[in-house]
Amino acid sequence: MWRSLQAGTKKGVQWTRIEARVGAGIPDINGAMSCGEFWLELKVCKTKRFKTAGLWRPHQVSWQFSRSKVFRNVWNVISHPEDETIYLFGCDKIVDLNEPDALVEPDFVMTSPFDWASMIEFIREALLESCSAMDECADA
């Protein structure tokens, strides 16, 4: 999934792959665009039926939960090879995603062939919206 994402987003995003030893819970990759910085946790759901519970380690859930309280710039990209679909979930949904039999609405969905640029555009718009909300808080 990483290679496909990287190849499909060569323009406009500078990627940094993060090694697991850097820190407990930090997502797999960091992306930077002119409008801001974001993190992606890449997961593969290998079951026949799409299930998200158990995909994250406890410190990953904790890191994302804490980050979601400050700024919504962390996303979970979940590939489900069985139905050739990619699901994108914001970090504010991490606790629910980790519950057994959770039915959580994805923020963005795409099917094969994957249009990674459209997913990045969705993230860009969400970042701009979050930054706008933060500016409103600063002005209050």
C-alpha positions as CSV (number, residue, x, y, z in Angstrom):
1,M,0.0,0.0,0.0
2,W,2.8,2.4,0.9
3,R,4.4,2.1,-2.6
4,S,1.1,2.6,-4.3
5,L,0.3,5.7,-2.2
6,Q,3.8,7.2,-2.7
7,A,3.6,6.6,-6.5
8,G,0.1,8.1,-6.7
9,T,1.0,11.3,-4.8
10,K,4.4,12.3,-6.2
11,K,3.2,15.9,-6.7
12,G,2.3,18.1,-3.8
13,V,3.2,15.8,-0.9
14,Q,6.6,15.3,0.7
15,W,6.6,12.0,2.6
16,T,8.7,10.7,5.5
17,R,8.4,7.1,6.4
18,I,8.6,6.7,10.2
19,E,10.3,3.7,11.7
20,A,8.5,1.9,14.6
21,R,11.5,2.4,16.9
22,V,11.1,6.2,16.9
23,G,8.3,6.3,19.4
24,A,5.4,4.2,20.7
25,G,2.2,5.0,18.8
26,I,3.5,7.3,16.2
27,P,1.9,6.6,12.8
28,D,3.7,5.0,9.9
29,I,4.2,8.0,7.6
30,N,4.2,11.8,7.8
31,G,3.1,13.9,4.9
32,A,3.7,17.6,4.4
33,M,1.8,19.9,2.0
34,S,1.8,23.6,1.5
35,C,-1.4,23.8,3.7
36,G,0.0,21.7,6.6
37,E,1.3,18.5,8.0
38,F,-0.5,15.2,8.5
39,W,0.1,11.6,9.6
40,L,-1.1,8.3,8.1
41,E,-1.3,5.0,9.9
42,L,-1.4,2.2,7.3
43,K,-3.3,-1.0,8.1
44,V,-4.4,-4.0,6.1
45,C,-7.6,-5.9,7.1
46,K,-6.9,-9.5,6.1
47,T,-10.3,-11.0,7.1
48,K,-13.0,-11.9,4.6
49,R,-15.4,-9.5,6.4
50,F,-14.2,-6.0,7.0
51,K,-13.2,-5.8,10.7
52,T,-11.1,-3.1,12.3
53,A,-10.9,-4.3,15.9
54,G,-7.4,-5.5,16.9
55,L,-5.6,-3.7,14.1
56,W,-4.0,-1.2,16.5
57,R,-1.7,-1.7,19.5
58,P,-2.8,0.1,22.7
59,H,-0.2,2.8,22.5
60,Q,-1.3,3.6,18.9
61,V,-4.8,4.1,20.1
62,S,-3.6,6.3,22.9
63,W,-1.4,8.4,20.7
64,Q,-4.2,9.0,18.2
65,F,-6.8,9.7,20.9
66,S,-4.6,12.3,22.5
67,R,-3.7,13.9,19.2
68,S,-7.4,14.1,18.2
69,K,-8.0,16.3,21.2
70,V,-5.5,18.9,19.9
71,F,-5.6,18.7,16.1
72,R,-7.3,16.4,13.7
73,N,-4.4,15.7,11.4
74,V,-4.0,11.9,11.8
75,W,-5.7,9.4,9.5
76,N,-6.0,5.7,9.4
77,V,-5.8,4.2,5.9
78,I,-7.2,0.7,5.9
79,S,-6.9,-1.6,2.9
80,H,-9.3,-4.4,2.6
81,P,-7.9,-6.6,-0.2
82,E,-10.9,-8.9,-0.2
83,D,-13.1,-6.2,-1.7
84,E,-10.3,-4.1,-3.2
85,T,-11.3,-1.1,-1.1
86,I,-9.4,1.6,0.8
87,Y,-11.1,3.2,3.8
88,L,-10.0,6.4,5.5
89,F,-10.9,7.2,9.1
90,G,-9.9,10.2,11.1
91,C,-8.1,9.8,14.4
92,D,-11.2,11.0,16.3
93,K,-12.7,7.6,15.5
94,I,-9.8,5.4,16.7
95,V,-11.5,4.2,20.0
96,D,-14.6,3.1,18.2
97,L,-12.6,1.4,15.4
98,N,-10.9,-0.7,17.9
99,E,-14.1,-2.1,19.4
100,P,-15.3,-5.5,18.4
101,D,-18.1,-5.4,15.8
102,A,-17.9,-1.7,15.6
103,L,-19.8,0.0,12.7
104,V,-17.9,3.2,12.1
105,E,-18.6,5.4,9.1
106,P,-15.5,6.0,7.1
107,D,-14.6,9.6,6.2
108,F,-13.5,8.6,2.7
109,V,-13.8,5.4,0.6
110,M,-12.2,4.4,-2.7
111,T,-12.2,1.2,-4.7
112,S,-9.6,-0.1,-7.2
113,P,-8.1,1.4,-9.2
114,F,-7.1,3.7,-6.4
115,D,-7.1,7.5,-7.0
116,W,-4.7,8.5,-4.2
117,A,-4.7,12.1,-5.3
118,S,-8.5,12.3,-4.5
119,M,-7.8,11.0,-1.0
120,I,-5.0,13.5,-0.5
121,E,-7.3,16.3,-1.7
122,F,-9.9,15.1,0.9
123,I,-7.2,15.3,3.6
124,R,-6.0,18.8,2.4
125,E,-9.6,20.1,2.7
126,A,-10.0,18.6,6.2
127,L,-6.7,20.2,7.2
128,L,-7.8,23.6,5.9
129,E,-11.1,23.2,7.8
130,S,-9.3,22.3,11.0
131,C,-6.9,25.2,10.6
132,S,-9.8,27.6,10.1
133,A,-11.5,26.3,13.2
134,M,-8.2,26.8,15.2
135,D,-8.0,30.4,13.9
136,E,-11.5,31.1,15.1
137,C,-10.6,29.7,18.6
138,A,-7.5,32.0,18.7
139,D,-9.6,35.0,17.8
140,A,-12.1,34.4,20.5
